Structure formats: structure tokens, C-alpha cells
Amino acid sequence: MISPPVLKNRLYQPMGVLAILLTTLVAIGSTVYCLTHGIYDIFPFLYFMPLILFVYLYPQRGVVFSLFISTVYLLLVYSFSNFDPSLLAVSTAWFVIFVTIGVVTSSFAEDLRAEEKKYRGIFENSQAGIFTFDLVTLRIGEINGKCARMLKYETDELAGRDISRILPGSAGRDSFIEKIRENMLSGDVELLFQTRDGEVRQFLVSAAPGDGKVVICSAIDITDRRLAEKVIQKARYDLEQRVSERTEELLKANSILKAEIQERKRFENAIQLANRKLSTLSAITRHDILNQITAIVMYLSLAEDTITDPGAIEYLRKIEYIIQLIQKQIRFTRDYQTIGARPPRWQSLNKAVGRATLDIDPGSVRVEKELGNAEIYSDYLFDRVFVNLLDNSLHHGGNVTVCRFSFQETDSGAEIVYEDNGIGIPAGAKEKIFRREYYRTTGYGLFLAQEILSITGMTITENGEPEKGARFVIQVPKEVYRFVKDGDEV
């Protein structure tokens, strides 16, 4: 039996191909007509429709199609424009825009297909039984293999059947359905299911709303668990008789367990915070990309209005610069997508700074270190913090000759101090340099350094004197640093 989503895809595929062909012909025909009749302002936008339709249906080939259709557009302009320099320049810019849109939208479309495939895999391979039913007709929609096997059916034997086939009428079932109709949400409810051979088994069911009147249910067979609970109840009584004999052993084990639980909680909190930051960072970057594309369209509009003006060349150069920004932002999301992806760990501060000086060549600048044998509980990208600090000094510090790292304990914890003898940070920019929107002059470095540190509760500020050098202070909480013996550093 073909499931409804698969059937829809088979129906929509020919219609989508026809739509692509029609919109492509319309775009090409309009281009030829406009060019041969002296109209140069509208026809490029007609290429968006076939491009978007193709990427939606065939995301893996979207880049190839964008190259094809943009090349056709460019050839048409070159063939019918009498080699008008301004029109050729604008058409070349449109060529770049079409390819850029093809690359970006193909990437998004592939991600969406991957998400769809992932959730379909979760549905089919879940260790819990999952099924859907229509709240009006009470007929089963889809059911995964796990659920069908628990009820001793094949999946196609239950799809489209009345729910009474597996949920015989009872007060519990009626109450369950009524509760869903009232609230469209149900917590864990114990219901009696009937298998193919008539056996009645106890399931724990939770329900949530789907599209329209469809209800998605997750079911776990707890029949054996209930039987086991009776056995456990008897075993519990026996165990209580032995508790007094093992009290001292359990107290020792409890102390060890508490330490492990605290470590695990700290780890989990750090991971959750990192995931939230990654989600925010991804959304910000995508938003910036859309803004840059909007800027491209704006400059193109200006170019079209002044196609006979030499200033059009400058506008096209700005378009090229904006496209470079887009590429830079995409590389940025690729390079930093792993922030917080791995659990924090104890790292030697001295070795982290050493790795940073290897990653970025300080040239003639002397790097001094007074870090001792401290270890910091931090994200695995910890050394990138110091890479960004050094990079900031080398590119924005002026005539820097000395950079110095030091570590010292304070009443509230400890401080990692980084100093240089450059031109320093202006008083009005000391807080702005850590903001994402300040990247236009300093890069994403200091913003990301702050994000990496915050995963385990550290903060960074700048308190140097302008014209006398920069001074960055990283505040380290007491629980985030420790000292080790020589030779024991991680």
C-alpha cells in the first residue's frame, strides 16, 4: 500500500516538471521579446520562478540548473543587445545573482530534504510504536513497523482500518479520545490493546496533534513491566532487610555518585548553552546573508537607472564586494559550526596559548607567557580565543612589538590577562568590539571569543588605556580552573 505522502510526491512530480518547462519558456521568450523591442528593465526577474521550482524538486542539481539558465540568459543578452556595454555589464551581474541564488537555495532545499528523511527514519526505526489516526473517522492512517509487530500485524494490514481493530471499545478508550478532542493533547495514558491473535496487552500511550484532525500516538508495551513490578515489589522487601548490613558501603558509593552527578550537570548545562548559542548564531548569519542579497538588488536597480553613466561600473564593483561578504559569511558558519558540539574538557592554559601562536604567525612580535601550570575547564576551541586576540593585535594594534599572556588568582576566581603595546582600543569602542554587528571593522573574532568562553561561564572585557595598548581580561570562575603538577598537564 502506498502511503499518502509518497502518493502525493508521485502526483506532483510531473506537474512540477511541466511548470519548470513552461516558466522557463516564458522567461526565455520574454527575454527575446523584450530585447528585440528595446525593453531592458523587467525580464530578468522572470527567471526566478523556474529556478526556484527546479531547486525545490531537484535540490542536488539546482546549482547545475542555475548555471544553465543563467548562461542561456547571458547568451540571449549578448546576442540581441547589439553589444551595449551597460546592458552587458548588468546582465553579467544578473548571471552572478542567478548562480548565487541557485547555490544558496539548493543548500537550503537539501537541508529540508535531509530533515524530512531524518524524521521519516525516526518514525520507521523508532523503538516505540507510533501510529496516527483521524479524529473524525477514527481510522488508522500510518503505523510504523515496531507498532505493527507488537500487535502481530503487518503495517499494510492496519493502514486505513478502524481504530477498534487494535483498541477495542472501553471506557478508557472513549475517555482517551474525548480528552484529545477537548484539548488536542494527551499525556501518558494506559490503554488495553488487542493483538491479531486476540491477546490483550497493556500499553502506555501519549498523543499529540498533527495536521488537520490527524492525531499522532506513541505507544509502549508495558505488559511485561507491570508483571515485573510485582516481582520487584517482593524483591524490595528482601532488599530492605539487607540495607542495614551495607549502609557504610552505600554511603561511600553515594559520595562518589554525588560528585559524578555534579560533573554531569555541569557538562549538560554547558552543552545546552552551547546549542542555544549555535542556533542563535546560525539564525543571525542567515539573516545577514539575506540582507546582503537585498543590497545586491538595490545596487542593480541603481545601475539600471544609470546605464549610460560611468558610475554604473562603481555599482557593479559594490555588487562584487557584497557577494564576497556573502561568501565570507558562509565560510564563517562552516568554520565555527562546531562551537559547543563537543563536551568541555580540562585544558592546559600554557599549551592552549602555545597552539595559538602556532596557528597565527606573530612575525617579529615577541610573545611572552607567565601562565604556570593552570588548567581551564573550557570548550575544545579554547585556543581559538587566543588566536583571535593575537590576530586583533597584529591587524588592528598598529606598531605592536610585544604581546604578553599572564594568569593570576583573585578573590572571586582567577584572571587570564592579555596585553599588547599597540595603539589600544578607543574608550567608546571597548564594549562594541565584542558585539556581532561590530564585525565590519574587526571581524567576527572577538565576538566568537566571547561566545567560546561563555560556554563554561567565563567572561572577557577590555580595560586598556587608549594609545598605550590593549588589555583584555578573562574572568575565570573558581570551579573552572585548577592547578596540576608538572608533567600531568592535559
Secondary structure, DSSP 8 states (H G I E B T S, - for coil): ---HHHHHHHHHHHHHHHHHHHHHHHHHHHHHHHHHTT--SSGGGGGHHHHHHHHHH-GGGHHHHHHHHHHHHHHHHHHHSTT-HHHHHHHHHHHHHHHHHHHHHHHHHHHHHHHHHHHHHHHHH-SSEEEEEETTT-BEEEE-HHHHHHTT--HHHHTTSBGGGTS---HHHHHHHHHHHHHS-EEEEEEEEE-TTS-EEEEEEEEEE-STTEEEEEEEE-HHHHHHHHHHHHHHHHHHHHHGGGHHHHHHHHHHHHHHHHHHHHHHHHHHHHHHHHHHHHHHHHHHHHHHHHHHHHHHHHHHHTTTSTHHHHHHHHHHHHHHHHHHHHHHHHHTTTTTTS--EEEEHHHHHHHHHHHS--TT-EEEEE-TTEEEEE-TTHHHHHHHHHHHHHHHSSS--EEEEEEEE-SSEEEEEEEESSS---GGGTTGGGSGGGHHHH-SHHHHHHHHHHTTT-EEEE---TTT--EEEEEEEGGGEEE--TT---
